[in-house]
Amino acid sequence: MKRKNILHLKSGVFLLLLTLAGCVKVLDPLPTDKVLLNQLLDKPSAIAGFAAGCYQQLNTSFSGQSSGQLLDAYTDDGFRAGTVSDWQNGLLTPINNLFANAIWTACWTGIRKCNIALIYIPQSEVDKALISSTDLQRYIDEVKLIRAWYHFMLIKNFGPLPFIDQPFETDYTGWATLTRPTYDAISTRIAKECDEVIASGALPMKWSNSSDFSRVNLAVAYSLKSNVLLFNASLLNNPSADQVKWQRAADAAQACITALGSRYSLTPMASYADLFTQDVIGANPEVILRSSLNDAAVLNNSNGIDLKALGSATQSTNCGTVPTQELVDCFEMTSGALPVASYTSADHSTVTFNSPYNENAGSNPYAGRDLRLQSAVIFNKATYGKFKGQLATGPDLVIYTYLGKTGTGFNINPSSQLITDVRQSSTGYYSKKYRSASYWGTTTGGTNSNKIYFRLAEVYLNQAEALCEVNNLDGAIAALNVIRLRAGQPGLATVPGFVKTQDFVRQRIRNERRVEFCFEDHRFYDQRRWKILNSTNGPISGLRITSSNGTDNGIFSYQRIAISTTRNAISDKYLVLPIPDSEARRLPGIGQLPAWR
């Protein structure tokens, strides 16, 4: 099937350049009239526009970026009524590829653009008096790094695929000869691309102009390499637990931390929530790169709260992906103890608690918890914030999720445990990341919320995980504690039940990633690279809260309720996604991995 390159570009010149390509498949040849391209690149603005066009697929290479969908809906951290039923019912196939098709197409389209740019930017006929050799190299390194990123997005979703570094000519006949490399080989190649950008030194570690904050930089090169080598060392791609791979991942994380130095720092907990509600031009010290897409409407309008009944705010499209009770249970108490000792029923409706946590009538199960809970999750009686246009002196909006509360209450039928509405939460929770109350008001379009691609906290947790796997437990704990202490949680060695074993440290690192990065598209991939999909894709539950007098002032009682939704269709087959069937037939040397044949 032919695909037309449809672009939203920063330069009118770039529109002309891509028109030359016409209708092409995502891996199809370079057009025969390509010789005109270098002649059109005769101004710095044309080169800038050519490089800028290579970014366009980054937003859509993440499945939720353009549709308001969040990958957490496909994990045990989140639930969304209706829209993920095909996935949960096991209907993912090479023909019915669901969101995976968009990722495949976006990445290969992006790679093709990058390869064209890497041929013609160096050949541009721009007057060298108008652009320095350093600036020209910066554009080249930007494109090279973006190409490496697209390749990483492909292999983390579809398994090892060849590194394509050229736009094929019209007479290319070798499609059938393209084969899958080993995961280690392609990871090493992507890491090498990052190293070459780092060695060039043309890109800055951080851009100084606010207009450049959406451009990749050297910090992205270091961060991308850290992620690539972490995935390469993980069980899914390293079944023999090769320690050399884990040490490479640990070294890459340390190199990143060292290189970033004082230019980046963790956001203090007092302003932690700002990480997720800042515009792309906001120079947050922790954020290495945000999406350039102004996606407030995408992330808020499709994943909001039905506030119209409160009389002050516009109603959301729907509540979107909501947190599960299982995710909320991962947020520790301030002592460092986890609230839940064990789930004692198959559907998670009954549990045993670690004291002093309890869900007795009149208690507040959200008090005395990790401070990140209130930044990530909206729970019963949680403070949400101020509406768009509301006076600064006005009261913050408080959300109630008890049964019967108009607008925001629990919406599951307790007798059948079926979801009855998509506007109100079926778990008793709403997601708060990227969804500020200031978006809502008499009209929408308030505070922007740009998705984070890389931030410093991830590098520390990458390092902690890699050091743990090479049994450097002291180093792993030290890296883990950097993130724990920022959140106000005690160092790991002081938490109740601590034992200095690899398994204990590993489990708490994984829990920390789940808490720190919830609703940031990490859990979907962590479940796969750790090969825990079978053990974590079981029952999910919510908390049904009732008020003694049916009002906000009543005594609240709590009951865990299983969410009746098919989830057992997801198996290890889903560890790697199938490539589109038409592409598998077109590329027989690559084809489908055995699980999807």
N, C-alpha and C positions, 0 to 999 in steps of 0.2 A: 504494500500500500504506500502511495506517495504521501510525504508529509511536507507541508510548506513551513519554512522557517518564519515564525511570527514573532516579532521582537518589539520591545518597548525600549527605545534607544535614546542616549543622551546627545547624539549628534546626527543631524540630518545627513551628513556624509555617509555615516554607517548604514543608513537605510539603503543608499544607493549601492554600497559595496555588497550588501547581502542580497539585493535584488539580482545581482549577477549570478548568484548561486541557484536561483529559481527553486523549483520543487525537487526536493531530494529526500531520500531515506536518510536516517541519521548517520549511517556509515557510508553513504554513497560518495562517488568521486567528486573531485574539484571540477568546476565548470571549465570548459576549454578556453573561455575568454578571460582567464585569471590574470593574464599579463597586464590587464588594465588596473589591477588593484594597487600596485606600488606607485603608479602614476597619480592615483587619487589621494594617496597618503602624502600630500605635499604641504600640509600645515600641521602644527602641533595639535590643534583642536581635532583634526581628522584622526591622528594617531590615538589621541585620548579617547575619542569616540569608538574607535575600532577595539581598543583594549576594554573599554567599559562594556561593550556588547557581550564580551565573554563571561560576564558576571550573571547574565540574565537568567540562566537556568539554575543558579544556586538556590534561589527561593523555591522553585518547583521540584528540585531534587530531594526536598524534604516533604513527605507526603502531605502534611497538614498545612503547609505554608499558604497555599492559595485557596483552600476550601474551608478553613476553620476546623478541620479535623485534627485531632491530636493522636500521636502514636500510643499514648497511654491507654486509649480505649481498647487497644489490642493486647493489653497486659493485665496483670493482677492489681495494678495500681488504680485503674480507672474503669468506669462503665459508661457506655452511651447507648441509650435506647434506640433500637432500629437500625442504625446505619452500619453496624459491624456484624449484623446477623449472618451474612454470607461467610465471613471470615470464621466466626465462632462455630458455624454449622459445618465447617470443613469443605466449603465449596470453592476454595482457592485451587485453581488448576492453571496449567500453562495457557489455556484458552481463556479462562475467566481469571485474569491475572490481578484483578482489583486495583489497588493503588500502586502496585509494583510496576505496572506498565508505564505510569507517569514518571517514575523514578528512572527506569531504563531509558526512556525516550529523552528525558531532560539531560541526563548525564552524557549520553552519546552525542546529542546535539551540541552540548557545551564543549565537549572534547573536540568535535569537528571545528567549531569556531576558533578554539584556541590554536589548533594546528594550522589553520589558515593564517591567523594573526602572527604566529611565530615564524612563518615563512616571509610574510610581507612587511611586518614592522621593521625588521632589520634592513629591508631593501627599499624603504620609503624614500621618496625623492624630496623630502622636506629640506629646506635650506638649513644647513647645519649651524648657521649663525642664529637660528631661531630656537634651537633646542640643543641642550648640552648632551654629551655622550652619556653622562650619568642618568639624566632624565629618560633618555631613550632606553637605556638598560633597565631602568625601573619598570617601564611598561612591559618589556620582555619578561622580566622576572615575575611581575604580577601575573601575566598570562600563564607562565610556566607553572606557578604555584596553584593557580585555579585549576589547570588541567590535572595536576596531581590530586587535587581535592575531588574532582569528578571521578577519577579512577578509584579513589578510596570509597566514595559513596557506592560505586558499583560493586566492589568486592565485598563490602560489609553487608550488602543485601543479597547478591547473587553468587557469591563465592568467587574463586579466582578466575580472572579474565585477562586477556592479553593487554599489554600497554600499547596503545596506539599513538604514535608520535608523528603521523603524517596524514594529510588528506589524500586519499587514494586517487590515482589518475583514472581517466575514463576507460582506459584499456586494462585496468587491473582485473585479473582473473583468479586471484588467490583467496577468494572468500572461504572456500572449502578447506584451505590449508591452515587457516587460523585455528589454533588449539589453546586449550586451557593450560596455563603454567601452574606450578605449585603455588600455594598461597604464600609461602615464604619468598619465592622468587619475585612475585608481583609486589609484595610488601617491600622487599629490598629495593626494587626499582623505584617505587613511589618515595621511599625514604631518601634515595639517592637524589631524586629531583629536588626534594626539600633541602638537602645538603648543598646542592649546587646553588640554589637561591641564597642560602645562608652565606656560602663562601664568596659569592659575588659582592655582597655587602651594599648593593645599590639601594635596596629598600631600607627605609628607616625601621627601627624597632617599634615606633609609634608615630603616626602622622601628627603633625603639629596643627594643621588647619582643620577646623571643624567640618569643612566640606569634604574632607578626605577620610572621615571616620568609617566609611563603608568600604574602604579599599583594604585589601590584604597587605600585610606588612611582615617584617621578619619574625615578630612574635607569633603570627599565624604559621609560619614555616616551622618553627620549633614546636608549636602545639600540635600541628598536623602530624609531624613525625612521631611525636609521643603517642598519639592515638593509633597511628598505623602500626607501630611496633607493639603496642599493648594488645591490639586485636590479633596480631600475628602470633603472639605468645600464648593467647588464651586457649582453653581446652578444645574449643570447636576446631581451631586451625592448628593446634599443637597437641595432638592426642598423646604423644609420648612425654609431654611435660618437659621438653628440652629446656634445660636451665640456661643455656646460652641465649636463647630467645628472650627469656624473662630478664636476664641481665641487660641485654640490649635495650629492653623497654625501660628498665630502671635507670639506665644511663641516659637515655633520651629525655626522660622526665627531669632528671637532675640538671642536664644541660639546658633545658628550657627554663627552669627556675633560676639558674645562674645567669643566663642571658637576659632574662626579663629584669632581674635586679630590682632597683628601686623605682623603675618606670611603671611597674604594676604592683598593686597591693590588694589584699582582701578588704572588701567593704566592711566597715564596722557594723556590728549587729544592729545598732540604733537606726541605720539607714539601709539595712539589708533588703527590705521590700522594694526600695527604689531601683534595685538591680533590674527588676522585671517590669517597671512602668516608665522607663526612661526612653526618650526618643533616641534615634540612632546617632544624633549629634551630641548626645550627652556624654561627656568625658568621664565615665565612671572608671575608677582606677583598677577595678577587677576585670572589666570586660575587655577581652582581646579583640573580638569582632562581633558585631551584631548584623542581622539581616538589614539590607538597605531598603527592603520593602516596607512602606508605611502601612502596617497591617493592623492598626487598631481595630478597624471594623471587622477584619477577619477573625482576630483572636477574641474580641469581646462580643460582637454581635451574635456569633454562633456558639459562644460558650459563656453565657451571662446568667443573670438572675432575673426572674419575673418580678419586677419591682413596681409595676404599674398600679397594683392594688394598694400600694402605700401612698399613692397620690402625688408623688414627687418626681418620678423618673419614668423614662420610656421603657417599655417592656422589651426584653431581649427576644431574639428569634427563637432560641431554646436554651436549655441549661447546658447543652453540650456534654462533654466528658466530665464526669463527676468522680471524686475520690472514693475509693472503697474503704471499708473499715479496716481491711488488712493493711492498707497503706498507713492509715492513721495510727494503727497499732505499732508501726515502726518508729514513731517519734517517741524518744525516751522520756522518762521522768527526769527531773533536774538532778536526781542522784546518779543518773546514768543507767538505771535499771529500765528494762523494757516493760511496758505495762502488762503484756500477756505472757504467761509462762508456757501455755500450750492451748491448742484448740482441741476440745474433748469430744466434739461431734464431727461427723464427716462433712456437714454443711456449714461448719464454723458458727453455728448459732449458740453454742455453749462453749465457754472457755474457763480456764483457771487464770487468776490474776497474780501478779507479783505485788505484794503489799508495799506501799500503802494505796496503790491504785485500786479503785472500785467503781462500780456503776450502780450503786445503791440509790434508791429514791432520795432526792434532795441533795445528792452529791454533784460535783462538777468534774466530770472526767477529763476536762481540758485544762484544768488548773495544775500548776506545778509541772508543766511539760516543756520540752525543748522549744525554745523561742521560735524556731523555724516553722513550727506548726501554724502559728497565727499568720505567718507570711505566705504560706502555701495553701492553706485550707480554710474555707469559711464553714464554721460549725455553729451549733446552736448557741445563740447569744454572743456571737463574735462581732467585733467592731469592724465594719467594712470601710468606712471613710466618708468623704463628703461628695455630694453630687456635683456635676458640672454646673457652674453658675451659682452654686450655693455660697452664701456669705461665709467668710473664714471663721466668723464667730458662731456660726450655726452648729448644731450638734452633729456628731458623726452618726451615720446610719448603722444601726444594729440589726443583724439578721437573726431570725428565729426559724428553726427547721422542724419544730414539733408537729405532730400529726394534727391537721386541721387548720394550721396557720395559713391564712390567705396569702397567696403570692409566692411564698418561699418554703412552705411546709413539706413534710415527707409525703411522697405521692404514690407509695406502693400499696396495693391491696393486701392487707395483712392476712386475709383468709386464703388467698390463692398465691400470694407472693408474686403477682404479676405486675409489670410496669404498666401504668394506666395513662401516663402523660409524659411528654418530653419537655415540658416547660419547667417542671419542678423536679428536684432531685429524688432519685430512687434509693439513695444510700444515706440521706440525712446530711450530705456535705456538698459543697460547691468548690471548684478550684478557684484559687485566688491569684495565682501567678499570671502575669500579663493581663489581668482583669481589674483595673482600678475602678473604684466607684466614680471617680471623676470623669469616666467615659460617659456615664449615664446622666441624663438631664432632660430638659424639655425637648432637646434635639440631640441626636447622637453626634459623634465626631469629636470627642474631647481628647483626653490624654492619649498620646500615641503609645504603642507597646511593641517594640521591635524585638523579634526573636533573637536570642543569644546563640551564637555558633560556638564560640570558645570563651572560656573565662578561667582565671587563674586557679580557682578551687579545684577544677578538674585535673590540672597537672599534679597537684599535691596528692590527690586520691589515685591517680595513675601510678605515681611513685610508690605510694603505700602498698598498693596491690602487687606491683612487680617485686618489691623488696620482700613482701610476705612470701611470695612464691619461690624465692631463692633462699627462704628461711632466715632472712635477716630481720628477725622480729623486732629488734630494738629500733632499727631504721624505719620499719613499717609503722610501728606505733608512733614514732616521732612525727612522721609525715601525716599520719591520720590525726594526731592531736592538734596539728595546726588548724585543721578545719573544725574539730570539736571545740577547741578553746575559743575560736571566733564566735561560735554559736552560744557560748556560755556553758557548755557541757563539760563535765570533769574529764581529765585525762583518762585514757582507757584503763590504765593499771589500777585505777581507784574505783572502777565501777563494780557493783555487786556481782559476785560470781566470777570475777576475772581469773583466768588461768593463762599462763604464758605458753600457749600451744599454737601451732600454725593454724589449726582448724578454728579455734576461738577467734584469733585475730582476723583470719580470713572472713568469717561470718560477720564480724562487726564492721569490717571495711565495706563489705557488700551492703550491709544495712545503712551505712553512712552514705554510700552512693545513692541508695534508694531515697533517702530523706533529702539529701542536698540537691539532687537533680530531678526530683519528681516533677512531672509535666514539662520536662525539657527534652523529651525524646531519647533519653538514655536507657531507660528500663527495657524498652523493646529490644535493644541490641545487647544489653547486658545479659538478659535471660538466654539469649542465643549463644553468645560467645562463652558463657559459663556452662552451657548445656544443662540448664535447670528448667527448661520449658515444661517438661512433663510433670515435675514436682511443684511448679508454681502456677500452673494454669488450671487449677482446680476451682473449688467453690469460692465465691466472693459474697460478701455480706455488707449490710448497712446497719445503722443504729436507729431504731424506731423510738422516738421520744414523744411522750405524752405529758400534757400539763394537767395538774389536778383540777383546775377550774377552767381549762380551755383558753387561758389568756397568758400573756407574757409574764405575768406576775405569779403564776402558779408554781407548785412544786413539781419538778420534772422527774419523770421515771424513765428508765432506759431498758430497751429490749433489743437484743441482736436478732436480725432477721436475715435469713438467707435470700439472696437474689436468684430467682429462678430464671436462669438463662443457660443455654447450651454452651459449654466451654470445653467439654471433653473431646471435641473433634480435633483440637489442636494437639499435635504430637511432634515428635522429633523430625517428622517430615517438614515441618514449618521452620526448622532451624535456618534454612537457606531458602530464599524465594525462587520460584521458577521464572525463567526468562520467557518473554512472550513466545508463543508457539510459532508464529510466523518467522520470528528471528532465529529460533532454534533450527528451523528447517533451512533457512538461508545460510546458516553458519554451522554446518554439520560437524565440523571439527571441534566446535565449542559445545554445541548441543546442551541438553539438560543434564544436570547432575543426576546420579542414579535414582534418588528418591522421587524424581518427577518424570522419569521415563515411562 
